[in-house]
Amino acid sequence: MGVVDPEVSKTKFDRQVRSFRRLAADYRRRGWFLADATFPRVLVVMTAPQIKPSPVITGVLFDFTDFDLYPPSVRLVDPYTSEPFLAKDLPVQLLRQVPAMAVPFQIVGQPGMPVPKVMGRQPLMQAYGPEDVPFLCLAGVREYHEHPAHSGDAWELHRADGAGNVVRILEIIDKYGIRPLSGFNVALEPRIIGFAQTDIPE
Amino acid sequence: MADPKIAITVVVNGEPTVISANPHAPLRSIVEKALEESGNVGQPPENWEMHDQAGDLLDLDRKVESFGFADGARLFLNLKAGIGGQL
């Protein structure tokens, strides 16, 4: 059972949905479609219009139960069933570039040479194993603030900045998960279907 | 004569606010105004990023006029990801 009066959360939920609908044409142009908004859940389907033919990439399911005492829960889900993706099935990892933690010795060890900026890749979608449901590791998301590793970064520090807004979270998913997509990776598997024959004798 | 200003709607985390922009000022000035007028003063301007309707990130150091925005153009201002992606 929730701890916030559902009417309070629903009022704030309605405000978020209204904001989205007001600019729905802009968001649709970017490939975002509001598929369902029935309190406490919002389902947005994200596509990649920059790729032709344009693929559906993921559903994003928000749950505003107890909002905004707590931030919304955010899951990447199968857009057809609303089932959360397991880590092994995630269509996108939301990779971001971050400064690498360790710089190789041979790079820093050359006197007079500028130290190059070494970057690493870090997924914003985090899970402990391929069979786990991953969570969006981002301030403003319930799963992030509930994780013990982030007990020092309380939701209260972000709530007033709109960090839990639907549009803000979609922007982050779009930036790291959708816009970087440039095409399809294709694997071709050759199959032997018979012998090649160059000549047919009389 | 004062420079003509243009009206730009800045959508801050999904909420629109109309800003009167000086075409000769850097885009950064719009960010600061929009954050102030929308009451988003908890995070400094450098923690926000602005993009156009197509979702393209905009350089805040460029002058407003260099983008060729029409009067009433809509821009989007969003809180950056900050730290994250670590367990």
Chai-1 contact restraints between the chains, C-beta under 6 A:
chainA,res_idxA,chainB,res_idxB,connection_type,confidence,min_distance_angstrom,max_distance_angstrom,comment,restraint_id
A,S19,B,G14,contact,1.0,0.0,6.0,A-B,restraint_1
A,S19,B,E15,contact,1.0,0.0,6.0,A-B,restraint_2
A,D26,B,Q53,contact,1.0,0.0,6.0,A-B,restraint_3
A,R30,B,G55,contact,1.0,0.0,6.0,A-B,restraint_4
A,Q122,B,G85,contact,1.0,0.0,6.0,A-B,restraint_5
A,L124,B,G84,contact,1.0,0.0,6.0,A-B,restraint_6
A,L124,B,G85,contact,1.0,0.0,6.0,A-B,restraint_7
A,Q126,B,L87,contact,1.0,0.0,6.0,A-B,restraint_8
A,C137,B,G84,contact,1.0,0.0,6.0,A-B,restraint_9
A,C137,B,G85,contact,1.0,0.0,6.0,A-B,restraint_10
A,L138,B,A81,contact,1.0,0.0,6.0,A-B,restraint_11
A,L138,B,G84,contact,1.0,0.0,6.0,A-B,restraint_12
A,A139,B,G82,contact,1.0,0.0,6.0,A-B,restraint_13
A,A149,B,L87,contact,1.0,0.0,6.0,A-B,restraint_14
A,A160,B,G42,contact,1.0,0.0,6.0,A-B,restraint_15
A,D161,B,G42,contact,1.0,0.0,6.0,A-B,restraint_16
A,D161,B,Q43,contact,1.0,0.0,6.0,A-B,restraint_17
A,D161,B,L79,contact,1.0,0.0,6.0,A-B,restraint_18
A,G162,B,N13,contact,1.0,0.0,6.0,A-B,restraint_19
A,A163,B,L79,contact,1.0,0.0,6.0,A-B,restraint_20
A,N165,B,N13,contact,1.0,0.0,6.0,A-B,restraint_21
A,N165,B,G14,contact,1.0,0.0,6.0,A-B,restraint_22
A,V167,B,G14,contact,1.0,0.0,6.0,A-B,restraint_23
A,R168,B,N13,contact,1.0,0.0,6.0,A-B,restraint_24
A,R168,B,N78,contact,1.0,0.0,6.0,A-B,restraint_25
A,R168,B,L79,contact,1.0,0.0,6.0,A-B,restraint_26
A,E171,B,N78,contact,1.0,0.0,6.0,A-B,restraint_27
A,I172,B,A81,contact,1.0,0.0,6.0,A-B,restraint_28
